Amino acid sequence: MAAGGAGRARVTNDAQIVRTPFSAEQRLLATGMLLAVMLVGFEVTAVITALPTITDQLGGDSLYGVSLSIYTLANLVALVAAGALADRRGPALPFALCIVTLVIGLVVAGLAPSMTWIVIGRFLQGAGTGGFSPIAYMLVKRAFPNDSQAMMYAILSAGWVLPSLFAPLLAGWVTDAFGWKWVFLGLVPFALAVGVLAVRPMLRYGPVPFNRVGSKIPAAVAAATGIGMLVTGLQIANPLAAVATSGIGLALSIPSLRRLLPAGIVTARRGLPAIIACRIIATAAFLGADSFIPLAADRTHGASPLVQGFVIIGAALSWTAGQWIRARRPPARTATAMRTGFLLLGLGLVLVVPVLWPWWPLWAVFLAWAVGGLGMGLLYNPATVAAMSYAVDGREGEVSSQVTLADAIGFSLMGGIGGATVAIADRTSFTLNAALGTNFALAIALTLLGVLACRRVVSAVA
């Protein structure tokens, strides 16, 4: 049995759960993992804030999108590689390698003389941060008692709150006061401190004997390449080139993803396949609005960059609140909890559609999208706990990689499809409002699909 995995909650007369207290070592590990999540949050949010200035100064508008996509694709490969290495060698080694890779990427980008070097730095940063999530999920499963695992997932999610609120302002101030290079270089001491703090308590969790399968890293590389080609193809103006590029991308990614994900995911087979399918659907649906609400606020309402970001902050906060609610009051049935989450997410998507009307107040959009964020939080935590219940000793890294890979797939595919509709609007008579409305409609349809798919969700211990 994994260390800490057999913890049992004590129950009082009023049925209130009293969680097993953490040891000093567990508290140190939890602190290190939380800081790692905050590091990723600050890195992602701050760099996106500074990127327009970087491309202006380096003359790299043509590589703006590449610097974003290369990060996501490197992330995808790294999360598979880190999960596999964590199963084989324990979590400390891959986590240390992730920190070193991230630091090198920050230094390369911070000293970059051209946009090409920014892209190289972003690739290394994506490879560095990609391993954090599967390693964190693995450690929650192995190092913490069962009655505290849902709360740990909520704590890790809360690590994104401060970066979401303050990183854009801080990055903007650093860029104006000291230059964009210090957005990268200023994160280096933070990354090193996280590595020093977190690696030591991870050393006690070595590999667990288990029959290993062959490496899945080649499949991850093929999947990342295929998804990249698919997303690129969707935005090519020439129809023949678009079809050819997207077709090659599908031919590469589908067989690779079948190797990386549990069998039966397309039909949402009962158990882990249904859980992973629901994660893909949920992240895609959420991104269908979250990435495009700021664009609507800008183009339809003429809002400032600060207001554009503020409109979607409510969803980030309510997402975290939803996770805390589920952690403190675990649902009796995971499927019911996830169905409630999907319904609230769908309601939030419907309520946010009026952002396309120029006379609609943005404060109403803020409140509406907070409903969607709450739905994500209410379904996200139970999905994570249910998925990790299938992680047997020695294969925690594999299952945690599948969970985080599902999120990456959902975000990448919806980002590509949504970006394609916007690109079409940019070069045809198709209006931007029609493009954004299409994205919202697709996201709403996905939530309905999620309501159907989550009927087959069940934990391994149910």
C-alpha positions as CSV (number, residue, x, y, z in Angstrom):
1,M,0.0,0.0,0.0
2,A,1.3,3.5,-0.9
3,A,2.5,5.6,2.0
4,G,-0.3,7.4,3.6
5,G,-2.8,6.0,1.1
6,A,-4.6,3.9,3.7
7,G,-5.5,6.8,6.0
8,R,-9.0,6.6,7.5
9,A,-11.1,9.5,8.6
10,R,-12.5,9.5,12.1
11,V,-16.2,10.2,12.2
12,T,-18.0,12.1,15.0
13,N,-21.6,11.6,16.2
14,D,-22.9,14.3,13.8
15,A,-21.2,12.6,10.8
16,Q,-18.7,15.4,10.4
17,I,-15.5,14.2,8.8
18,V,-12.4,14.8,10.9
19,R,-9.4,14.5,8.6
20,T,-6.2,12.7,9.5
21,P,-3.7,15.4,10.6
22,F,-0.6,15.9,8.4
23,S,2.8,15.1,9.6
24,A,5.6,17.8,9.4
25,E,7.0,16.0,6.3
26,Q,3.5,16.0,4.6
27,R,3.1,19.7,5.4
28,L,6.5,20.5,3.9
29,L,5.6,18.4,0.8
30,A,2.2,20.1,0.4
31,T,3.9,23.6,0.7
32,G,6.4,22.7,-2.0
33,M,3.7,21.4,-4.3
34,L,1.6,24.4,-3.8
35,L,4.5,26.8,-4.5
36,A,5.2,24.7,-7.7
37,V,1.7,25.3,-8.9
38,M,2.0,29.0,-8.1
39,L,5.3,29.1,-10.0
40,V,3.6,27.7,-13.1
41,G,0.7,30.2,-12.7
42,F,2.9,33.2,-12.4
43,E,5.1,32.0,-15.3
44,V,2.2,31.4,-17.7
45,T,0.2,34.5,-16.8
46,A,3.1,36.9,-16.6
47,V,4.7,35.8,-19.9
48,I,1.4,36.1,-21.8
49,T,1.0,39.6,-20.4
50,A,4.5,40.6,-21.5
51,L,4.4,38.8,-24.9
52,P,2.9,41.7,-26.9
53,T,5.7,44.0,-25.8
54,I,8.3,41.3,-26.6
55,T,7.1,40.8,-30.1
56,D,6.9,44.6,-30.6
57,Q,10.5,45.1,-29.6
58,L,11.9,42.1,-31.4
59,G,9.8,42.4,-34.5
60,G,8.4,38.9,-34.1
61,D,4.7,39.2,-34.7
62,S,4.9,36.2,-37.1
63,L,6.1,34.0,-34.2
64,Y,3.6,35.2,-31.6
65,G,1.3,32.2,-32.1
66,V,4.2,29.8,-32.4
67,S,5.6,30.9,-29.0
68,L,2.2,30.0,-27.4
69,S,1.7,26.7,-29.2
70,I,5.2,25.4,-28.8
71,Y,4.8,25.8,-25.0
72,T,1.6,23.7,-25.0
73,L,3.0,21.0,-27.2
74,A,6.2,20.7,-25.2
75,N,4.0,20.6,-22.1
76,L,2.1,17.6,-23.5
77,V,5.3,15.6,-24.1
78,A,6.7,16.5,-20.8
79,L,3.7,15.4,-18.7
80,V,3.8,12.0,-20.3
81,A,7.6,11.6,-19.8
82,A,7.5,12.9,-16.2
83,G,4.7,10.6,-15.2
84,A,6.5,7.6,-16.7
85,L,9.8,8.5,-15.1
86,A,8.1,9.1,-11.7
87,D,6.7,5.6,-11.8
88,R,10.1,4.1,-12.7
89,R,12.5,6.3,-10.5
90,G,10.3,8.1,-8.0
91,P,9.1,11.7,-8.2
92,A,12.2,13.5,-7.0
93,L,14.3,13.0,-10.1
94,P,11.8,14.1,-12.7
95,F,10.7,17.1,-10.6
96,A,14.4,18.2,-10.3
97,L,14.8,17.8,-14.0
98,C,11.7,19.9,-14.6
99,I,13.0,22.7,-12.4
100,V,16.4,22.7,-14.2
101,T,14.7,22.7,-17.6
102,L,12.4,25.5,-16.6
103,V,15.3,27.6,-15.3
104,I,17.3,27.1,-18.5
105,G,14.2,28.1,-20.5
106,L,13.8,31.3,-18.4
107,V,17.4,32.3,-18.8
108,V,17.4,31.6,-22.6
109,A,14.3,33.7,-23.0
110,G,15.5,36.4,-20.7
111,L,18.7,36.8,-22.7
112,A,17.1,36.3,-26.1
113,P,18.4,38.6,-28.8
114,S,15.6,37.6,-31.2
115,M,12.1,36.1,-31.3
116,T,13.6,32.8,-32.4
117,W,15.3,32.5,-29.1
118,I,12.1,33.4,-27.3
119,V,10.5,30.4,-29.0
120,I,13.3,28.2,-27.9
121,G,13.0,29.4,-24.4
122,R,9.3,28.9,-24.4
123,F,9.8,25.3,-25.6
124,L,12.1,24.7,-22.6
125,Q,9.7,26.4,-20.2
126,G,6.8,24.2,-21.5
127,A,9.0,21.1,-21.1
128,G,9.9,22.2,-17.6
129,T,6.4,23.0,-16.3
130,G,4.7,20.0,-18.0
131,G,5.8,17.5,-15.4
132,F,4.6,19.4,-12.4
133,S,0.9,18.3,-12.5
134,P,1.3,14.5,-13.0
135,I,4.0,14.5,-10.3
136,A,1.7,16.4,-7.9
137,Y,-1.2,14.2,-8.5
138,M,1.0,11.1,-8.0
139,L,2.2,12.5,-4.7
140,V,-1.3,13.3,-3.5
141,K,-2.2,9.7,-4.1
142,R,0.9,8.2,-2.5
143,A,1.8,10.6,0.3
144,F,-1.5,11.8,1.8
145,P,-4.3,9.8,3.5
146,N,-7.5,9.0,1.5
147,D,-9.6,11.4,3.5
148,S,-7.4,14.4,2.7
149,Q,-6.8,13.8,-1.0
150,A,-9.8,15.8,-2.3
151,M,-8.7,18.7,-0.1
152,M,-5.1,18.5,-1.5
153,Y,-6.4,18.7,-5.0
154,A,-8.4,21.8,-4.0
155,I,-5.3,23.3,-2.4
156,L,-3.3,22.8,-5.5
157,S,-6.0,24.4,-7.6
158,A,-6.0,27.4,-5.3
159,G,-2.4,27.9,-6.3
160,W,-3.6,29.6,-9.4
161,V,-5.7,32.2,-7.6
162,L,-2.9,34.7,-6.7
163,P,-1.2,34.4,-10.1
164,S,-4.6,35.0,-11.8
165,L,-5.2,38.2,-9.7
166,F,-1.7,39.7,-9.5
167,A,0.6,38.3,-12.2
168,P,-0.8,40.5,-15.0
169,L,-0.3,43.7,-13.0
170,L,3.1,42.6,-11.7
171,A,4.3,41.6,-15.1
172,G,3.1,44.9,-16.7
173,W,4.9,46.9,-14.0
174,V,8.1,44.9,-14.4
175,T,8.0,45.3,-18.1
176,D,7.5,49.1,-17.9
177,A,10.0,49.6,-15.1
178,F,12.8,47.2,-15.9
179,G,12.1,45.7,-19.3
180,W,10.5,42.4,-20.5
181,K,13.7,40.4,-19.9
182,W,13.1,40.6,-16.1
183,V,9.7,38.9,-16.5
184,F,11.7,35.8,-17.3
185,L,14.8,36.4,-15.2
186,G,12.9,37.5,-12.2
187,L,11.3,34.0,-11.9
188,V,14.6,32.2,-11.8
189,P,15.1,32.6,-8.0
190,F,11.5,31.6,-7.4
191,A,12.0,28.4,-9.4
192,L,15.2,27.5,-7.7
193,A,13.7,28.1,-4.2
194,V,10.7,25.8,-5.2
195,G,13.2,23.1,-6.3
196,V,15.2,23.3,-3.0
197,L,12.1,23.2,-0.9
198,A,10.1,20.5,-2.7
199,V,12.7,17.9,-3.8
200,R,13.9,16.8,-0.3
201,P,10.5,15.5,1.0
202,M,10.0,13.7,-2.4
203,L,13.0,11.6,-1.9
204,R,11.3,9.1,0.4
205,Y,8.8,8.1,-2.3
206,G,10.8,5.8,-4.5
207,P,9.6,3.5,-7.3
208,V,7.1,0.7,-6.5
209,P,7.7,-2.7,-8.1
210,F,5.4,-3.2,-11.1
211,N,5.4,-4.8,-14.5
212,R,6.4,-1.9,-16.8
213,V,5.3,-1.4,-20.4
214,G,7.4,0.2,-23.1
215,S,8.1,3.9,-23.2
216,K,5.2,6.1,-24.3
217,I,7.4,9.1,-25.0
218,P,7.5,8.5,-28.8
219,A,3.7,8.3,-28.8
220,A,3.6,11.6,-26.9
221,V,5.9,13.3,-29.4
222,A,3.8,12.0,-32.3
223,A,0.6,13.1,-30.6
224,A,2.0,16.6,-29.9
225,T,3.2,16.9,-33.5
226,G,-0.2,15.7,-34.8
227,I,-2.2,18.1,-32.6
228,G,0.1,20.9,-33.6
229,M,-0.5,20.2,-37.3
230,L,-4.2,19.8,-36.8
231,V,-4.5,23.2,-35.0
232,T,-2.3,24.8,-37.6
233,G,-4.3,23.3,-40.5
234,L,-7.5,24.7,-39.1
235,Q,-6.2,28.2,-39.5
236,I,-4.6,28.0,-43.0
237,A,-6.4,30.1,-45.5
238,N,-5.8,27.8,-48.5
239,P,-8.5,25.1,-48.4
240,L,-6.3,22.4,-49.9
241,A,-3.4,23.1,-47.6
242,A,-5.7,23.3,-44.6
243,V,-7.3,19.9,-45.4
244,A,-3.9,18.3,-46.1
245,T,-2.2,19.6,-42.9
246,S,-5.2,18.8,-40.7
247,G,-5.5,15.3,-42.3
248,I,-1.8,14.5,-41.6
249,G,-2.3,15.9,-38.0
250,L,-5.2,13.6,-37.4
251,A,-3.3,10.6,-38.9
252,L,-0.5,11.2,-36.5
253,S,-2.4,12.1,-33.4
254,I,-5.3,9.6,-33.3
255,P,-3.2,6.4,-33.1
256,S,-0.8,8.1,-30.7
257,L,-3.5,9.2,-28.4
258,R,-5.1,5.8,-28.4
259,R,-1.8,4.5,-26.9
260,L,-1.6,7.3,-24.3
261,L,-5.2,7.3,-23.1
262,P,-7.3,4.4,-21.7
263,A,-9.2,2.2,-24.2
264,G,-12.8,3.1,-24.6
265,I,-12.5,6.8,-24.3
266,V,-14.4,7.6,-27.5
267,T,-17.5,5.8,-26.3
268,A,-17.0,6.9,-22.7
269,R,-16.7,3.3,-21.5
270,R,-17.8,2.9,-17.8
271,G,-15.0,3.8,-15.4
272,L,-11.7,5.5,-16.1
273,P,-12.4,6.0,-19.9
274,A,-15.6,7.9,-19.1
275,I,-13.8,10.1,-16.5
276,I,-11.0,11.0,-18.9
277,A,-13.6,11.7,-21.7
278,C,-15.5,14.0,-19.4
279,R,-12.3,15.9,-18.5
280,I,-11.6,16.5,-22.2
281,I,-15.2,17.7,-22.8
282,A,-15.2,20.0,-19.7
283,T,-11.9,21.7,-20.5
284,A,-12.8,22.2,-24.1
285,A,-16.2,23.6,-23.2
286,F,-14.7,26.0,-20.6
287,L,-12.1,27.3,-23.0
288,G,-14.8,27.8,-25.6
289,A,-15.8,30.9,-23.6
290,D,-12.9,31.7,-21.3
291,S,-10.4,32.4,-24.1
292,F,-12.9,34.5,-26.2
293,I,-14.8,36.5,-23.6
294,P,-11.9,39.0,-23.3
295,L,-11.8,39.3,-27.2
296,A,-15.5,40.1,-27.2
297,A,-15.0,42.6,-24.3
298,D,-12.3,44.3,-26.4
299,R,-13.9,44.3,-29.9
300,T,-17.6,44.7,-29.0
301,H,-17.3,46.8,-25.8
302,G,-14.0,48.6,-26.3
303,A,-12.8,47.5,-22.8
304,S,-9.3,48.2,-21.6
305,P,-6.9,45.2,-21.2
306,L,-7.4,45.4,-17.4
307,V,-11.2,45.2,-17.7
308,Q,-10.8,42.4,-20.3
309,G,-8.9,40.3,-17.7
310,F,-11.2,41.3,-14.9
311,V,-14.3,40.0,-16.7
312,I,-13.0,36.4,-16.5
313,I,-11.3,36.5,-13.0
314,G,-14.7,35.7,-11.4
315,A,-14.6,32.3,-13.1
316,A,-11.1,31.5,-11.7
317,L,-12.2,32.4,-8.2
318,S,-15.5,30.4,-8.4
319,W,-13.7,27.5,-9.9
320,T,-11.5,27.3,-6.8
321,A,-14.5,27.8,-4.6
322,G,-16.2,24.9,-6.3
323,Q,-13.3,22.6,-5.7
324,W,-13.2,23.6,-2.0
325,I,-16.9,22.9,-1.6
326,R,-16.4,19.4,-3.1
327,A,-13.3,18.8,-0.9
328,R,-15.1,19.7,2.3
329,R,-18.3,17.9,1.3
330,P,-17.3,14.9,-0.8
331,P,-20.2,13.8,-3.0
332,A,-21.9,10.4,-2.5
333,R,-21.8,9.7,-6.2
334,T,-19.2,11.1,-8.5
335,A,-21.5,10.9,-11.6
336,T,-24.1,13.1,-9.9
337,A,-21.6,15.6,-8.8
338,M,-20.1,15.9,-12.3
339,R,-23.6,16.2,-13.9
340,T,-24.3,19.1,-11.6
341,G,-21.0,20.7,-12.6
342,F,-21.8,20.3,-16.3
343,L,-25.2,21.7,-15.9
344,L,-23.9,24.8,-14.1
345,L,-21.1,25.2,-16.7
346,G,-23.7,25.0,-19.5
347,L,-25.9,27.6,-17.6
348,G,-22.9,29.9,-17.3
349,L,-22.2,29.6,-21.1
350,V,-25.8,30.4,-21.9
351,L,-25.7,33.5,-19.6
352,V,-22.5,34.7,-21.1
353,V,-23.7,34.8,-24.7
354,P,-25.0,38.4,-24.3
355,V,-21.4,39.6,-24.1
356,L,-21.8,39.8,-27.9
357,W,-24.3,42.6,-27.5
358,P,-22.6,46.0,-27.2
359,W,-25.2,47.4,-24.8
360,W,-24.9,44.4,-22.3
361,P,-23.1,45.4,-19.1
362,L,-19.7,43.7,-18.5
363,W,-20.4,43.3,-14.8
364,A,-23.3,40.9,-15.8
365,V,-20.8,38.9,-17.9
366,F,-18.5,38.7,-14.9
367,L,-21.3,37.2,-12.8
368,A,-22.5,34.9,-15.5
369,W,-19.1,33.4,-16.2
370,A,-18.6,33.0,-12.4
371,V,-21.5,30.5,-12.6
372,G,-19.6,28.6,-15.3
373,G,-16.4,28.6,-13.2
374,L,-18.3,27.2,-10.2
375,G,-19.6,24.4,-12.4
376,M,-16.0,23.6,-13.5
377,G,-14.9,23.5,-9.8
378,L,-17.8,21.2,-8.8
379,L,-17.0,18.7,-11.5
380,Y,-13.2,19.0,-11.6
381,N,-12.3,17.9,-8.1
382,P,-14.6,14.7,-8.1
383,A,-13.2,13.8,-11.6
384,T,-9.6,14.0,-10.3
385,V,-10.3,12.0,-7.2
386,A,-12.3,9.4,-9.2
387,A,-9.5,9.1,-11.9
388,M,-6.8,8.7,-9.3
389,S,-8.7,5.9,-7.6
390,Y,-7.7,3.8,-10.6
391,A,-4.0,4.5,-10.0
392,V,-2.6,1.2,-8.5
393,D,0.7,1.2,-6.6
394,G,3.5,1.8,-9.1
395,R,1.3,3.3,-11.8
396,E,0.3,6.6,-10.2
397,G,2.4,8.5,-12.7
398,E,0.7,6.9,-15.7
399,V,-2.9,7.7,-14.5
400,S,-2.0,11.2,-13.4
401,S,-0.4,11.8,-16.9
402,Q,-3.7,10.6,-18.5
403,V,-5.7,13.1,-16.4
404,T,-3.4,16.1,-17.2
405,L,-3.2,14.9,-20.9
406,A,-7.0,15.1,-21.1
407,D,-6.9,18.7,-20.0
408,A,-4.2,19.5,-22.5
409,I,-6.1,17.9,-25.3
410,G,-9.3,19.7,-24.4
411,F,-7.6,23.1,-24.3
412,S,-5.6,22.5,-27.5
413,L,-8.4,21.3,-29.6
414,M,-10.9,24.0,-28.6
415,G,-8.2,26.6,-28.9
416,G,-7.5,25.5,-32.4
417,I,-11.2,25.3,-33.4
418,G,-12.1,28.6,-31.8
419,G,-9.0,30.2,-33.2
420,A,-10.0,28.9,-36.7
421,T,-13.5,30.6,-36.5
422,V,-11.8,33.9,-35.5
423,A,-9.3,33.6,-38.3
424,I,-12.1,32.9,-40.8
425,A,-13.9,36.0,-39.6
426,D,-10.7,38.0,-40.1
427,R,-10.4,37.1,-43.8
428,T,-14.0,36.6,-44.9
429,S,-17.4,38.3,-44.6
430,F,-18.1,36.0,-41.6
431,T,-18.3,38.5,-38.7
432,L,-16.4,38.3,-35.5
433,N,-19.6,38.1,-33.4
434,A,-20.7,35.2,-35.5
435,A,-17.4,33.5,-34.9
436,L,-17.6,34.0,-31.2
437,G,-21.2,32.9,-31.2
438,T,-20.2,29.7,-33.0
439,N,-17.6,29.0,-30.3
440,F,-20.1,29.6,-27.5
441,A,-22.7,27.3,-29.2
442,L,-20.1,24.6,-29.6
443,A,-19.1,24.9,-25.9
444,I,-22.8,24.6,-24.9
445,A,-23.2,21.5,-27.0
446,L,-20.2,20.0,-25.3
447,T,-21.7,20.5,-21.9
448,L,-24.8,18.6,-23.0
449,L,-22.5,15.8,-24.2
450,G,-20.7,15.9,-20.9
451,V,-24.1,15.4,-19.0
452,L,-24.6,12.2,-21.1
453,A,-21.0,11.0,-20.7
454,C,-20.8,11.4,-16.9
455,R,-23.6,8.8,-16.4
456,R,-20.8,6.2,-16.9
457,V,-18.4,7.8,-14.4
458,V,-17.7,5.6,-11.4
459,S,-14.7,5.4,-9.0
460,A,-12.6,2.3,-8.7
461,V,-13.6,2.0,-5.1
462,A,-17.4,2.6,-5.7
